[in-house]
Amino acid sequence: TARENLDDLVDPGSFVEYGRFAIAPQRMRRDVDDLIARTPADGLVAGTARINGGLFGAEHSACAVLSYDYTVMAGTQGALGHRKKDRLFELIERMQLPTVFFAEG
């Protein structure tokens, strides 16, 4: 899964997720409990973390990580997921963070 891919990559305990509680904006078609169960993070798990911090130290191992979640509506991209991506890309540019993006889906 998207979360497992990120967990395998980043240093334990370093991942700070952006928009974890986002769900697909389909409240007119589905009830909220269904959306919570079926569209976690609106299909995009993303945030900041460290990779290989033990080798390079916290300052030099900071990065952004993103992973589309193919288990959410067969990998389609939701509106809130797009907003999260845009927000994180602004942060990436401002902080000059190296980025890992799993784009399967």
DSSP file (Angstrom, degrees, kcal/mol; ACC not computed):
  #  RESIDUE AA STRUCTURE BP1 BP2  ACC     N-H-->O    O-->H-N    N-H-->O    O-->H-N    TCO  KAPPA ALPHA  PHI   PSI    X-CA   Y-CA   Z-CA
    1    1 A T     >        0   0    0      0, 0.0     4,-2.4     0, 0.0     5,-0.2   0.000 360.0 360.0 360.0 170.0    0.0    0.0    0.0
    2    2 A A  H  >  +     0   0    0      1,-0.2     4,-2.1     2,-0.2     5,-0.2   0.917 360.0  48.5 -60.3 -44.8    1.0    3.7   -0.2
    3    3 A R  H  > S+     0   0    0      1,-0.2     4,-2.8     2,-0.2    -1,-0.2   0.895 110.3  51.3 -65.2 -39.3    1.5    3.9    3.5
    4    4 A E  H  > S+     0   0    0      2,-0.2     4,-2.4     1,-0.2    -1,-0.2   0.909 107.9  52.8 -64.2 -41.3    3.6    0.7    3.6
    5    5 A N  H  X S+     0   0    0     -4,-2.4     4,-1.1     1,-0.2    -2,-0.2   0.932 113.4  43.2 -58.7 -45.8    5.8    2.1    0.8
    6    6 A L  H  X S+     0   0    0     -4,-2.1     4,-2.6     1,-0.2     3,-0.4   0.908 111.7  53.6 -68.1 -40.9    6.5    5.2    2.7
    7    7 A D  H  < S+     0   0    0     -4,-2.8    -1,-0.2     1,-0.2    -2,-0.2   0.884 108.6  50.5 -59.9 -38.4    7.0    3.3    6.0
    8    8 A D  H  < S+     0   0    0     -4,-2.4    -1,-0.2    -5,-0.2    -2,-0.2   0.788 116.6  42.0 -68.3 -27.2    9.6    1.2    4.3
    9    9 A L  H  < S+     0   0    0     -4,-1.1    43,-0.3    -3,-0.4    -2,-0.2   0.898 103.2  64.7 -88.4 -45.4   11.4    4.3    2.9
   10   10 A V  S  < S-     0   0    0     -4,-2.6    41,-0.2     1,-0.1     3,-0.1  -0.357  89.8 -91.9 -90.5 161.6   11.5    6.8    5.7
   11   11 A D    >   -     0   0    0     39,-3.3     3,-2.0     1,-0.1     4,-0.4  -0.451  57.9 -91.5 -65.7 138.0   13.2    6.8    9.1
   12   12 A P  T 3  S+     0   0    0      0, 0.0    -1,-0.1     0, 0.0    -5,-0.0  -0.230 107.8   7.2 -54.5 133.7   10.9    5.5   11.9
   13   13 A G  T 3  S+     0   0    0     -3,-0.1    -2,-0.1     1,-0.1    36,-0.0   0.473 103.3  99.6  77.0   2.9    8.9    8.2   13.6
   14   14 A S    <   +     0   0    0     -3,-2.0     2,-0.4    36,-0.2    -1,-0.1   0.623  48.9 106.8 -97.1 -12.7   10.0   10.9   11.2
   15   15 A F        -     0   0    0     -4,-0.4     2,-0.6    34,-0.1    34,-0.2  -0.526  44.1-172.9 -76.4 125.5    6.9   11.1    8.9
   16   16 A V  E     -A   48   0A   0     32,-3.1    32,-1.9    -2,-0.4     2,-0.2  -0.957  19.1-146.5-115.7 108.9    4.7   14.1    9.4
   17   17 A E  E     -A   47   0A   0     -2,-0.6     2,-0.5    30,-0.2     3,-0.3  -0.525   3.1-147.2 -84.3 141.4    1.6   13.7    7.2
   18   18 A Y  S    S+     0   0    0     28,-3.1    28,-0.5    -2,-0.2    70,-0.0  -0.910  79.9   0.2-103.6 129.1   -0.3   16.5    5.5
   19   19 A G  S >  S+     0   0    0     -2,-0.5     3,-1.7    26,-0.1    -1,-0.2   0.818  73.4 158.6  68.5  33.1   -4.0   16.2    5.1
   20   20 A R  T 3  S+     0   0    0     -3,-0.3    21,-0.7     1,-0.3    22,-0.1   0.830  72.4  49.5 -57.1 -34.3   -4.4   12.8    6.7
   21   21 A F  T 3  S+     0   0    0     19,-0.1    -1,-0.3    20,-0.1     2,-0.1   0.315  81.7 121.9 -94.6  10.0   -8.0   13.3    7.4
   22   22 A A    <   -     0   0    0     -3,-1.7    19,-1.1    19,-0.1    20,-0.8  -0.437  38.4-176.6 -67.7 145.0   -9.0   14.4    3.9
   23   23 A I        -     0   0    0     18,-0.2    57,-0.1    17,-0.2    13,-0.1  -0.917  39.8 -74.4-135.1 164.1  -11.7   12.3    2.2
   24   24 A A        -     0   0    0     11,-0.3     2,-2.2    -2,-0.3    15,-0.1  -0.328  44.6-120.9 -59.4 137.6  -13.2   12.5   -1.2
   25   25 A P  S    S+     0   0    0      0, 0.0     3,-0.1     0, 0.0    -1,-0.1  -0.396  77.7 115.8 -80.9  65.6  -15.6   15.5   -1.6
   26   26 A Q    >>  +     0   0    0     -2,-2.2     4,-2.2     1,-0.1     3,-1.5  -0.159  20.3 133.8-123.3  37.3  -18.6   13.3   -2.5
   27   27 A R  T 34 S+     0   0    0      1,-0.3    -1,-0.1     2,-0.2     5,-0.1   0.699  70.1  60.1 -65.8 -18.8  -20.9   13.9    0.5
   28   28 A M  T 34 S+     0   0    0     -3,-0.1    -1,-0.3     1,-0.1     3,-0.1   0.743 116.4  31.9 -77.5 -22.9  -23.9   14.4   -1.8
   29   29 A R  T <4 S+     0   0    0     -3,-1.5     2,-0.3     1,-0.2    -2,-0.2   0.696 125.2  29.3-106.2 -25.2  -23.5   10.8   -3.2
   30   30 A R  S  < S-     0   0    0     -4,-2.2    -1,-0.2     2,-0.0     2,-0.1  -0.935  81.2-106.8-135.8 155.2  -22.1    8.8   -0.2
   31   31 A D     >  -     0   0    0     -2,-0.3     4,-2.0     1,-0.1     3,-0.4  -0.483  35.0-111.5 -81.9 160.1  -22.3    9.0    3.5
   32   32 A V  H  > S+     0   0    0      1,-0.2     4,-2.7     2,-0.2     5,-0.2   0.860 115.0  56.1 -61.5 -40.0  -19.3   10.2    5.5
   33   33 A D  H  > S+     0   0    0      1,-0.2     4,-2.0     2,-0.2    -1,-0.2   0.899 108.7  48.4 -60.5 -39.9  -18.6    6.9    7.1
   34   34 A D  H  > S+     0   0    0     -3,-0.4     4,-2.7     2,-0.2     5,-0.2   0.909 111.7  49.5 -65.1 -42.4  -18.3    5.3    3.7
   35   35 A L  H  X S+     0   0    0     -4,-2.0     4,-2.6     2,-0.2   -11,-0.3   0.896 109.7  51.2 -64.7 -40.0  -16.0    8.0    2.5
   36   36 A I  H  < S+     0   0    0     -4,-2.7    -1,-0.2     1,-0.2    -2,-0.2   0.923 115.8  42.1 -61.6 -43.7  -13.8    7.7    5.5
   37   37 A A  H  < S+     0   0    0     -4,-2.0    -2,-0.2    -5,-0.2    -1,-0.2   0.873 125.4  32.8 -70.6 -38.2  -13.5    3.9    4.9
   38   38 A R  H  < S+     0   0    0     -4,-2.7    35,-0.4     1,-0.2    -2,-0.2   0.662 122.8  38.4 -98.2 -17.8  -13.1    4.1    1.2
   39   39 A T    ><  +     0   0    0     -4,-2.6     3,-2.1    -5,-0.2   -15,-0.3  -0.252  68.6 175.5-131.6  49.2  -11.2    7.3    0.5
   40   40 A P  G >  S-     0   0    0      0, 0.0     3,-1.9     0, 0.0   -17,-0.2  -0.309  79.1  -2.2 -60.0 136.3   -8.6    7.8    3.2
   41   41 A A  G >  S-     0   0    0    -19,-1.1     3,-1.6   -21,-0.7   -18,-0.2   0.643 116.8 -86.3  59.4  16.4   -6.3   10.8    2.6
   42   42 A D  G <  S-     0   0    0     -3,-2.1    36,-0.9   -20,-0.8    39,-0.3   0.816  83.2 -57.7  49.5  36.1   -8.3   11.3   -0.6
   43   43 A G  G <  S+     0   0    0     -3,-1.9    26,-2.6   -21,-0.2     2,-0.4   0.518 120.5  93.5  82.8   6.0   -5.9    8.9   -2.3
   44   44 A L  E <   - B   0  68A   0     -3,-1.6     2,-0.6    24,-0.2    24,-0.2  -0.928  51.2-166.6-136.5 112.3   -2.6   10.8   -1.7
   45   45 A V  E     + B   0  67A   0     22,-2.6    22,-2.3    -2,-0.4     2,-0.3  -0.867  31.9 154.5 -94.2 120.7   -0.4   10.0    1.4
   46   46 A A  E     + B   0  66A   0     -2,-0.6   -28,-3.1   -28,-0.5     2,-0.3  -0.990   2.2 106.5-151.1 151.7    2.0   12.9    1.6
   47   47 A G  E     -AB  17  65A   0     18,-2.3    18,-2.6    -2,-0.3     2,-0.3  -0.982  57.5 -61.0 172.0-160.0    4.2   14.8    4.0
   48   48 A T  E     +AB  16  64A   0    -32,-1.9   -32,-3.1    -2,-0.3     2,-0.3  -0.819  51.5 146.2-114.3 156.9    7.7   15.4    5.2
   49   49 A A  E     - B   0  63A   0     14,-2.3    14,-2.3    -2,-0.3     2,-0.4  -0.905  41.5 -97.7-163.9-173.9   10.2   12.9    6.7
   50   50 A R  E     - B   0  62A   0    -39,-0.3   -39,-3.3    -2,-0.3     2,-0.4  -0.966  23.3-161.4-122.8 145.5   13.8   11.9    7.0
   51   51 A I  S    S-     0   0    0     10,-1.9   -41,-0.1    -2,-0.4     5,-0.1  -0.996  77.0  -7.3-127.1 126.0   15.6    9.3    5.0
   52   52 A N  S >> S+     0   0    0     -2,-0.4     4,-2.0   -43,-0.3     3,-1.2   0.862  75.4 160.0  59.0  39.6   18.9    7.9    6.2
   53   53 A G  H 3>  +     0   0    0      1,-0.3     4,-2.5     2,-0.2     7,-0.1   0.800  67.2  63.8 -60.8 -29.4   19.1   10.3    9.1
   54   54 A G  H 34 S+     0   0    0      1,-0.2    -1,-0.3     2,-0.2     4,-0.1   0.788 111.0  37.4 -65.6 -26.8   21.6    8.0   10.9
   55   55 A L  H <4 S+     0   0    0     -3,-1.2    -2,-0.2     2,-0.1    -1,-0.2   0.822 132.6  22.3 -89.9 -36.3   24.0    8.5    8.1
   56   56 A F  H  X S-     0   0    0     -4,-2.0     4,-0.5     1,-0.2    -3,-0.2   0.505 102.9-116.2-115.8  -7.0   23.5   12.2    7.2
   57   57 A G  H  X  -     0   0    0     -4,-2.5     4,-0.7    -5,-0.3     3,-0.2   0.034  38.9 -73.8  83.6 161.6   21.9   13.8   10.3
   58   58 A A  H >> S+     0   0    0      1,-0.2     3,-0.6     2,-0.2     4,-0.6   0.876 127.8  52.4 -61.9 -41.1   18.5   15.4   10.6
   59   59 A E  H 34 S+     0   0    0      1,-0.2     3,-0.4     2,-0.2    -1,-0.2   0.874 115.0  39.9 -66.0 -37.4   19.3   18.5    8.7
   60   60 A H  H 3< S+     0   0    0     -4,-0.5    -1,-0.2    -3,-0.2    -2,-0.2   0.411 112.9  54.5 -95.6   2.2   20.6   16.7    5.6
   61   61 A S  H << S+     0   0    0     -4,-0.7   -10,-1.9    -3,-0.6    -1,-0.2   0.387  75.7 120.5-113.2   2.0   18.1   13.9    5.5
   62   62 A A  E  <  +B   50   0A   0     -4,-0.6     2,-0.3    -3,-0.4   -12,-0.2  -0.417  35.8 148.7 -67.8 140.8   14.9   16.0    5.5
   63   63 A C  E     -B   49   0A   0    -14,-2.3   -14,-2.3    34,-0.2     2,-0.4  -0.956  45.1-107.6-158.6 172.4   12.7   15.4    2.5
   64   64 A A  E     -Bc  48  99A   0     34,-2.6    36,-2.3    -2,-0.3     2,-0.4  -0.899  30.7-167.6-107.8 144.7    9.2   15.4    1.1
   65   65 A V  E     +Bc  47 100A   0    -18,-2.6   -18,-2.3    -2,-0.4     2,-0.3  -0.998   8.0 175.8-134.6 138.8    7.5   12.1    0.3
   66   66 A L  E     -Bc  46 101A   0     34,-2.3    36,-3.0    -2,-0.4     2,-0.3  -0.988   4.0-179.1-139.7 146.9    4.3   11.4   -1.6
   67   67 A S  E     -Bc  45 102A   0    -22,-2.3   -22,-2.6    -2,-0.3     2,-0.2  -0.905  23.3-135.8-150.5 120.0    2.5    8.3   -2.6
   68   68 A Y  E     -B   44   0A   0     34,-2.3     2,-0.8    -2,-0.3   -24,-0.2  -0.544  25.6-131.9 -69.3 140.0   -0.7    7.9   -4.6
   69   69 A D    >   -     0   0    0    -26,-2.6     3,-1.8    -2,-0.2     6,-0.5  -0.832  17.4-168.9-101.3 102.7   -2.8    5.2   -3.0
   70   70 A Y  T 3  S+     0   0    0     -2,-0.8     4,-0.3     1,-0.3    -1,-0.1   0.610  83.1  68.9 -67.7 -11.5   -4.1    2.8   -5.7
   71   71 A T  T 3  S+     0   0    0      3,-0.2     2,-0.8     2,-0.1    -1,-0.3   0.592  82.7  84.1 -82.2  -9.1   -6.5    1.2   -3.1
   72   72 A V  S X> S-     0   0    0     -3,-1.8     3,-1.7     1,-0.2     4,-0.5  -0.842 123.6 -33.9 -97.5 108.7   -8.6    4.4   -3.1
   73   73 A M  G >4 S-     0   0    0     -2,-0.8     3,-1.5   -35,-0.4    -1,-0.2   0.865 115.3 -59.7  47.2  45.7  -11.0    4.4   -6.0
   74   74 A A  G 34 S-     0   0    0     -4,-0.3    -1,-0.3     1,-0.3    -3,-0.2   0.755 100.4 -56.3  58.7  29.2   -8.5    2.5   -8.2
   75   75 A G  G <4 S+     0   0    0     -3,-1.7    -1,-0.3    -6,-0.5    -2,-0.2   0.561  89.0 155.7  85.4   8.3   -5.9    5.2   -8.0
   76   76 A T    <<  -     0   0    0     -3,-1.5     2,-0.6    -4,-0.5    -1,-0.2  -0.333  45.5-115.3 -66.2 153.7   -8.0    8.1   -9.2
   77   77 A Q        -     0   0    0     -9,-0.1     2,-0.1     4,-0.0   -34,-0.1  -0.812  28.6-150.1 -96.9 123.2   -6.9   11.6   -8.1
   78   78 A G     >  -     0   0    0    -36,-0.9     4,-2.1    -2,-0.6     5,-0.2  -0.461  24.1-112.4 -89.1 162.8   -9.4   13.4   -5.9
   79   79 A A  H  > S+     0   0    0      1,-0.2     4,-1.8     2,-0.2     5,-0.1   0.895 118.4  46.4 -61.2 -43.4   -9.8   17.2   -5.6
   80   80 A L  H  > S+     0   0    0      1,-0.2     4,-2.5     2,-0.2    -1,-0.2   0.853 108.8  56.4 -70.7 -32.7   -8.5   17.4   -2.1
   81   81 A G  H  > S+     0   0    0    -39,-0.3     4,-2.5     2,-0.2    -2,-0.2   0.898 106.2  51.1 -61.4 -40.3   -5.6   15.2   -3.0
   82   82 A H  H  X S+     0   0    0     -4,-2.1     4,-2.7     2,-0.2    -2,-0.2   0.913 109.7  49.6 -62.5 -42.4   -4.7   17.7   -5.7
   83   83 A R  H  X S+     0   0    0     -4,-1.8     4,-2.7     2,-0.2    -2,-0.2   0.906 110.5  50.2 -63.5 -40.9   -4.8   20.5   -3.2
   84   84 A K  H  X S+     0   0    0     -4,-2.5     4,-2.8     2,-0.2     5,-0.2   0.933 111.0  49.3 -61.5 -45.2   -2.6   18.6   -0.8
   85   85 A K  H  X S+     0   0    0     -4,-2.5     4,-2.7     1,-0.2    -2,-0.2   0.933 112.3  47.6 -59.6 -47.1   -0.1   17.9   -3.7
   86   86 A D  H  X S+     0   0    0     -4,-2.7     4,-1.9     2,-0.2    -1,-0.2   0.914 112.5  49.3 -61.1 -43.4   -0.1   21.6   -4.6
   87   87 A R  H  X S+     0   0    0     -4,-2.7     4,-1.8     1,-0.2    -1,-0.2   0.918 113.3  46.2 -62.4 -44.0    0.4   22.7   -1.0
   88   88 A L  H  X S+     0   0    0     -4,-2.8     4,-2.9     1,-0.2    -2,-0.2   0.886 108.7  55.4 -69.1 -37.3    3.2   20.3   -0.5
   89   89 A F  H  X S+     0   0    0     -4,-2.7     4,-2.3     2,-0.2    -1,-0.2   0.876 106.6  51.8 -62.4 -35.9    4.9   21.3   -3.8
   90   90 A E  H  X S+     0   0    0     -4,-1.9     4,-2.5     2,-0.2    -1,-0.2   0.918 111.5  46.8 -63.6 -42.5    4.8   24.9   -2.5
   91   91 A L  H  X S+     0   0    0     -4,-1.8     4,-2.9     2,-0.2     5,-0.2   0.907 110.2  53.4 -64.2 -42.5    6.5   23.8    0.7
   92   92 A I  H  X>S+     0   0    0     -4,-2.9     5,-1.6     1,-0.2     4,-1.1   0.920 112.2  44.6 -58.4 -45.8    9.1   21.7   -1.3
   93   93 A E  H  <5S+     0   0    0     -4,-2.3     3,-0.3     2,-0.2    -2,-0.2   0.934 114.9  47.4 -65.8 -46.0   10.0   24.7   -3.4
   94   94 A R  H  <5S+     0   0    0     -4,-2.5    -2,-0.2     1,-0.2    -1,-0.2   0.900 122.1  34.6 -63.4 -41.6   10.2   27.1   -0.4
   95   95 A M  H  <5S-     0   0    0     -4,-2.9    -1,-0.2    -5,-0.2    -2,-0.2   0.487 102.3-129.2 -93.5  -3.6   12.3   24.7    1.7
   96   96 A Q  T  <5 +     0   0    0     -4,-1.1    -3,-0.2    -3,-0.3    -4,-0.1   0.934  44.1 176.9  55.0  50.0   14.2   23.3   -1.2
   97   97 A L      < -     0   0    0     -5,-1.6    -1,-0.2    -6,-0.2   -34,-0.2  -0.669  33.9-120.0 -88.4 135.8   13.5   19.7   -0.1
   98   98 A P        -     0   0    0      0, 0.0   -34,-2.6     0, 0.0     2,-0.4  -0.440  38.9-146.4 -61.8 151.4   14.5   16.6   -2.0
   99   99 A T  E     -c   64   0A   0    -36,-0.2     2,-0.5    -2,-0.1   -34,-0.2  -0.978  22.6-166.2-134.8 136.5   11.4   14.7   -3.0
  100  100 A V  E     -c   65   0A   0    -36,-2.3   -34,-2.3    -2,-0.4     2,-0.5  -0.990  15.7-175.9-117.2 126.1   10.4   11.1   -3.4
  101  101 A F  E     -c   66   0A   0     -2,-0.5     2,-0.8   -36,-0.2   -34,-0.2  -0.950  16.3-158.1-129.7 110.6    7.0   10.6   -5.2
  102  102 A F  E     -c   67   0A   0    -36,-3.0   -34,-2.3    -2,-0.5    -2,-0.0  -0.798  15.5-179.7 -83.7 112.3    5.5    7.1   -5.7
  103  103 A A        +     0   0    0     -2,-0.8     2,-0.1   -36,-0.2    -1,-0.1   0.086  30.3 129.1-106.9  23.0    3.2    7.7   -8.7
  104  104 A E              0   0    0    -36,-0.2   -36,-0.1     1,-0.2   -34,-0.1  -0.461 360.0 360.0 -74.6 151.5    1.7    4.3   -9.1
  105  105 A G              0   0    0     -2,-0.1    -1,-0.2   -35,-0.1   -36,-0.1   0.356 360.0 360.0 152.0 360.0   -2.1    4.1   -9.3
